[in-house]
Amino acid sequence: MRGEVAAELSVARREEVAVVTVAGSLDADNMGELQRALARSSEPPGPSRTVLDLSALDFADSPVLHVLLASQRQYRSTGRRLVVCGPCRPVVHRLFDVTGTAEFFELTEDLETALSPVR
């Protein structure tokens, strides 16, 4: 790894919203836990909305982006919402920008906005 902290993941409920928080560094070697957490939250009878908080994520690479894209497709197919929030660090923000995938996601600037019921 590049000297970053290995990824730490937590899943919590805030009212009817699942909040998945990722901190540290995500790559192909350690993204399985994120993939499983997002998959569990997208399945009925899970919450109708999951917020993925990337504000403490230091690094993510293209395999992680593939997991996020697949998760977004899964959420949409089940009528659920996946909201990605930050503020994202420049390296994570760049991953969305360089690949042109930002518009595929519902992105918010902070957790409170993502949790807001009016969206």
NORQUITA-V104714 format. One record per residue. RES is the residue in one small letter. SS is DSSP state (helix for helix, strand for strand, loop for the rest). PHI is phi in radians with two decimals (NA if undefined). NEAR is the number of other ideal C-beta (glycine too) atoms within 10 Angstrom. Layout:
BEGIN
res/ss/phi/near
RES/SS/PHI/NEAR
RES/SS/PHI/NEAR
END
This chain:
BEGIN
res/ss/phi/near
m/loop/NA/12
r/loop/-1.53/7
g/loop/1.62/7
e/loop/-1.36/14
v/loop/-1.28/12
a/strand/-1.03/12
a/loop/-1.11/23
e/strand/-2.12/14
l/strand/-2.23/16
s/strand/-2.35/11
v/strand/-2.22/16
a/strand/-2.41/11
r/strand/-1.99/10
r/strand/-2.18/12
e/loop/1.02/8
e/loop/-1.74/9
v/strand/-2.14/19
a/strand/-1.51/22
v/strand/-2.06/21
v/strand/-1.83/22
t/strand/-1.98/19
v/strand/-2.11/24
a/strand/-2.27/17
g/strand/1.64/16
s/strand/-2.24/22
l/loop/-1.95/27
d/loop/-2.65/17
a/loop/-1.03/12
d/loop/-1.33/12
n/loop/-2.34/16
m/loop/-1.57/21
g/helix/-1.03/10
e/helix/-1.12/15
l/helix/-1.10/22
q/helix/-1.02/16
r/helix/-1.18/12
a/helix/-1.11/20
l/helix/-1.19/22
a/helix/-1.12/15
r/helix/-1.08/13
s/helix/-1.27/24
s/helix/-1.50/23
e/loop/-1.63/11
p/loop/-1.07/8
p/loop/-1.65/5
g/loop/-1.05/15
p/loop/-1.14/17
s/loop/-1.34/14
r/strand/-2.44/21
t/strand/-2.13/24
v/strand/-1.85/24
l/strand/-1.82/26
d/strand/-1.58/23
l/strand/-1.83/25
s/strand/-1.11/16
a/strand/-1.86/15
l/strand/-1.46/25
d/strand/-1.54/18
f/strand/-2.71/19
a/loop/-2.61/25
d/loop/-2.05/15
s/helix/-1.07/12
p/helix/-1.06/14
v/helix/-1.17/24
l/helix/-1.04/18
h/helix/-1.08/13
v/helix/-1.09/19
l/helix/-1.13/25
l/helix/-1.12/14
a/helix/-1.12/13
s/helix/-1.14/23
q/helix/-1.05/20
r/helix/-1.07/13
q/helix/-1.11/16
y/helix/-1.03/23
r/helix/-1.09/13
s/helix/-1.18/9
t/loop/-1.80/12
g/loop/1.30/9
r/loop/-1.84/18
r/strand/-1.99/17
l/strand/-1.98/22
v/strand/-1.95/22
v/strand/-1.76/23
c/strand/-2.21/22
g/loop/-2.21/20
p/loop/-1.28/13
c/loop/-1.40/20
r/loop/-1.20/15
p/helix/-0.92/9
v/helix/-1.15/14
v/helix/-1.33/22
h/helix/-1.01/15
r/helix/-1.09/12
l/helix/-1.02/21
f/helix/-1.23/20
d/helix/-1.17/11
v/helix/-1.11/11
t/helix/-1.53/12
g/loop/1.22/8
t/loop/-1.77/14
a/helix/-0.97/13
e/helix/-1.24/8
f/helix/-1.35/15
f/loop/-1.93/16
e/strand/-1.54/17
l/strand/-1.86/18
t/strand/-2.25/19
e/loop/-1.38/12
d/loop/-2.71/13
l/helix/-1.13/18
e/helix/-1.06/9
t/helix/-1.12/14
a/helix/-1.12/24
l/helix/-1.48/18
s/loop/-1.03/12
p/loop/-1.25/8
v/loop/-1.67/3
r/loop/-2.57/11
END
